[in-house]
Amino acid sequence: MTLLRTMQEAIEIAKKVIRENIDIASERTGELNPFGDKTLLLDVKAEDAIINILSSSGIHFEILSEEKGFIKNENKPEYLAIIDPIDGSANLERGIPLVTVGISVVPFKEVMTSDDAEISIIDSVFTDETYIAVTGKGVTRNGVRVKPTEPVELKDAIVSYDLKKTWDTEYMDRSLRTIKSIHDIRRTASNLLDLCWTAAGFLDGIVDLRDMLPIIHLCGTHMVFEAGGYVLDQNGSRFHSTLEPEKMMNFVAASNETLAREILARFNGS
């Protein structure tokens, strides 16, 4: 089985688990995951389903996942698989149909970075959108090639802006200044979906500078880059990160570099 087909099968199994167990969407395990978040039982079930497919594929994976953290492989690994089994858990608990499953694979080597992502898949479980990024081959949505929006002025931009758990005065002042500079905000509460929508031209960008988003969301920034968009880190450099489990992602992703820099400049007060 090919790498892409293995990933697609893992995504489909996770979707099936989520849809067939929607009645337990609000049940928790009573534990915290490695990133300090309360664990949903359905998160664990979806993640286990993905891991089972990857482990039985004949391809040797090491795995970085939301609920189990880093899982080593006794054999010589060929790939690192980075898994977010449910992005949008709060939506799922409330019955809001904006929930995604995401997987990236990176050829295994001693030091791996976000630039090494080879294939990423993000599936919006209830809206039937499947996004696939293959490095060097662009991004498809349900099999059709997509690209970001044409450049717009900052004042006309519609972006996603994540404010969750960021209530200190400085961050809120920076956020208010940024939001006032654009046309409007949209937020699905699944950052992976908002990154896909940026890649596909439904949004002009997404901002997450909270220092709270784990590196397991790598598949989303891979989508933006591969579609032709641009992602900056909090320092104004092109987004680039090593893949240690403790790494957090801070970024401004946009349809183009100019817009990303304009958004970050407003956040920084310049």
N, C-alpha and C positions, 0 to 999 in steps of 0.2 A: 504494500500500500504506500502511495506517495505521501510525502510530508504534508502537502496541502490537503489531501483527502483525509488523512488522519486527523488534522485539525478540524476540518469540516464535520467529521463524524463526532468528534468530542463536543463541538458546539451544539450539534443537533441533539445529542443525548442530554446535555445540560438543559437545553430548552424543554425537552420532554419531561425531565424531572421537575422543573419549575412549574410547568403548566399542569402536570398531573397531581401536584402536591400543593396547589394554591390554597387549599383549606388550612394549611399549617403555616401560612406566610408570616404570621406574627409570632410564632413560637421561637423562643430563644433557648440556647444550650445552657445558659448560666455562666458561660466562660467569656474571656476576652481573647481576641485573636492577637497575633504577634504585633499588630499595629495599635493595640489598645482599644479597639472597638468591640462593642458587645456583639456576640456571634449569633446569627440566626440559624436555626436548624436547617432551613432550606439552603442557606449558603454552603453549609457543610455537605449536604446531600449532592448539590450541583457540582461542588468541587471534587468530591469523591468520584462522581461519574466521569468527569473529565480525566482525572488522574488514572482511573482504571483503563480508559481507552488509550491514553498515551503509553501506559506501562505495558499493555498487551499488543502494541503495534508492531513490535520488532525493531523499532527505532529506539536508540538509547537516549533517554532524556534525563537531565537533572531538572528539578522543578522549583520554581519560586511561586508560592501561592498565597492567597490572602489569609486563609485560615490555618494552614499548616506551616507556613514559612518556607524554609529551604529544605528540600528533600534531595539527598544525594543518591547517586546510582552506583551500585557496586561494579558495574561494567564501565568501560571507557565511554564517557558520554559523547554523543554527537551534537546534541543541542541542549540549550537551556530553554525551557518553556516557562513563560511568565503568565500566570493565570489570575484573572479577576472573575470569579464565578457569578457574582451578582453585583453589578454597579447600579445603585438606585434602590438599596434595601429599604429605605424609609418609604419610597414610593410603593414598593411591593407590599409592605405591611398595611398601607392605607388603600390598596386597590387601585393605585394610579398606574396606568399601563405604559410607563416609561422606565424600562428596566433592561439592562444590557448584560451580555456575557462577552468577555474579551480574552483573547489569547495572542501572545507574541512568541515567536521562536527566534533564537539567536544561535548561530553556529558556536559550538563550545570551544573556548580557548582560555588561557590563563587569566587574561583581563578582557572583559567584555563591556561594551558601552552601548548606549542607546542607538548610536549610529550603526551598530552591527545587526539590528533587527532585519530579518530576512522576509518573514511573512507575518502579517497580523490579520486577525479576523475579529470583528465586533458585530454581534447580532443583537438587534432590538427585539426582545422576546415576543412582545405583543403587537408590534406594528409592522412585523414582517419586512424588516430592513436588514440586509446582510451586507456588510462592508468588508472588502478584502483588499489589503495592501500588499503588493509584492515588490520588493525593492528593484527599481529600474523598470518597472512595468506599470506604475500608476495604481490607482484605486478604482474599484468597481463597487457600485451599489446595485444589488440584485442582478449582477452580471453586466451592467451598463457602466461604462467609464464615466467618472465624475471629475469635476475640478472646482476650485474655489470661485467665489464671486469675482467679477471685474473690480478693479480698485475703486473705492468710494472715498469721499472726504470724511474726515473723522466725525464731523457733525452729523453725517448721514448714516453712520455705522450702527448696526444692530448686533450686539454681542451678548454672550453669556458671561455672567460675573458671579463668582462664588464667594459668598460672605459667611458661610456656615462656620460658627464657633469663632468668629473673629471680631470681638467687640471692644478691643482696646481702642482708646481715643485716636492714637496716631493712625492706625490702620483704617479706621472708619473715616477719618478726615481725608486720607489719601483716596479711599474708595469713592467718597462723595464727589471729590474733585474729578475723578476719572469718569464716573457715571454722568456727571453734568456735561461733560465734553462730547458725549456721543448722542445719537438720536434716541436709542431705547435699549433695554435689556430683555433678553429671553433666557430662561434657565429651566432645563428639564429635571434637574437634580440627579442626573446621571452624566457625569463629566465625560464619560466615554461617548455617549450619544451626542453631546454638544461638540466634541472634537470631530466626530463624524460629520455632523451638520456643517461645521466649518470647512472640512475637506470637500464637502459636496455642494457648497455654495448656498446653503439655507441660512447660515449665520455668517457674519463678517469676521467673527473672532470669538475667543473665549479667554477669560482672565482667571487664573488661580495662583495667587501669590501669598497664600496663607501659611506655607511651609507645613502642610498637613496632608498632602496627597501622596500616597506611597508609589514607589516606582513600578508597582504592578499595573499602573495605568499607562505604561509605555506604549501599548498598542494604539492609544489615541493620538499621541504626538507623532507616531510613525505614520498614521493616516494623513495628518495634515502635511507633513513634509513630502510624502510620496505623491500626494494629489497636486502638489505645486504651491502649497502655502508656506508659511514661515513661522518658526517658533523661537522666541527669545527667552533667556532665563532672567532672573531678577536683576542681574548685573548688566543687562543689555547685550550679552553675548549670545551667539547662536546656541540654542538649547542642546546640551550634550551632557550626559551623565553616565557614570559607572553604575553597575547593577547590583550593588550590595543591598541586602534586604532592608537595611535601615535608611536607605536613601529616600528623601522626599523630593517631590517635583514642584518647582515654582516656575510658572511660565506665563507668557502672553502669546497665544497662538492667533494668527490672523491670515487672511487671504493673501497677504503680501508683506514683505519686510517693512515697507514704509509705514503701513497702518499699524503694525505691531510696535514699531518704535514710537509712533505718535501716542499710542495708548500708554505705553510704559513711561513716556515723558510726562504725561499728565499725572500718572500715579506718583512719580517722583517729584512733581511740583515744578517741572521745567517746561 
